Amino acid sequence: MNRQFREVIFIKDISSGSKELVLQCVNTALERKAEDLVILKLKDVSSFADYFVICSGNSDRQIQGLAAHIGQKLKKSGILPLGIEGERSGSWILMDYGDVIIHIFYKPVREFYDIEGLWSDAPIMAIEESVRKLTVLNDDM
């Protein structure tokens, strides 16, 4: 019996690093019109993750669609999440990829929780609305 095994890579095992994963997540979110995209570099202020990717959507359907699209694209690359929370509610979905954690918010919920304010010590990189593809992170990221 000939069995084929598909290799599944968890982010901790990826040699190319978390910066490349951040770029992949941001660009995938941009494909689905994510808004108010920011990257927080937590590497120097946290021990549990290197980056947060935070974005917003205008409806629960858009938020769920963003999460599904990101999950599918990363899965095609062999990257599976350690966990996903909030898929049913659609107001805040958290996707944990180890060193990179993605937060997808409904706008009013994002304002209420103010993740950027909670992590104000972390360097932040805002992605302008006109950007359709990000190729490199800022030097301080």
SULWO-V733783 format. One record per residue. PHI is phi as a letter, one per 40 degrees, with the letter a starting at -180 (999 if undefined). Layout:
# SULWO-V733783
phi=(PHI PHI)
This chain:
# SULWO-V733783
phi=(999 c b b b c c b b c d c c c c c g c c c c d c c c c c c c c c b g c b f c b b b c c d c b a b c a c a b b b a b b c a c c c c c c d c c c c d c c c c c c g b b c c a b b g c c c g c a b b b c b g c b b b b b b c d c c c c c c f d c c c b c c c d b b c c c d c c b a b b a c d d c c)
